Amino acid sequence: MTKIPSSLKWLVRRRARVKGLIEASERELPRLTKIEQRLAALKADLAALDHVLLIHEIPINGATIPTIWPKSHLKMRMKQWFSYGELGRSILKVLAASESGHMTTVELVRALLLKVCTEHPDQIDMIEEKRFRELVHKRLLGLRSAGHIGSLRSIEDINTNQCEQEWTLPAKSRTHRPEDTVLL
């Protein structure tokens, strides 16, 4: 068996990704007319990649390469809605502003969705609450492992009682709110 060169592997993966983008674009075509220009450019890119694959030392038929679907559009929207680090800061601000000092994951997600809906009202139809909740929960776990927030319930308690995780700021952070800071 011959070893496949890395350049050829890159071309194969690139072709699979472009094909995935084409199939994703074709699904959205009835709803969006702007996709037509993108689709034409991607098809030209796919044809060029197929041509390069065929003239390579080890010719590969592009039609035999499986499709790689693009990542969720929600992650791209997250970058528009929250700049780098802003999601974590927003979580900390929402927790600091809560009256009880703790909130469940669902309450945090709803508060953040409200922020997104007020700042980006034209994109409200593109919000997938379940995916958004997963991304926020992932960020909450990161903040907990860094020691910026704490959880009120243990994982075992959540698994056995089927209850929601509750998040809180550490005791030292609860007395200091970011909006109370005055720069001199």
KAPE-V63488 format. One record per pair of residues at least 12 apart in sequence whose ideal C-beta (glycine too) atoms are under 6 Angstrom apart, sorted by the first residue. I is the first residue (numbers start at 1). GAP is how many residues later the second one is. Records with the same first field share a line. If there is no record, write none. Layout:
I: GAP + GAP
//
This chain:
8: 48
11: 42
12: 53
15: 34 + 47 + 50
16: 49 + 51 + 52
17: 51
18: 24 + 27 + 28
19: 48
20: 47 + 48 + 49 + 50
21: 21 + 49
22: 20
24: 46
25: 14
50: 12
74: 54 + 57
81: 35
87: 52
88: 51 + 55
94: 17
95: 74
96: 81
101: 67 + 73
102: 50 + 64 + 66
103: 64
104: 60 + 62
105: 32 + 60
109: 24 + 27
140: 27
149: 18 + 20
150: 18 + 20
151: 14 + 16
152: 14 + 16
153: 13
//
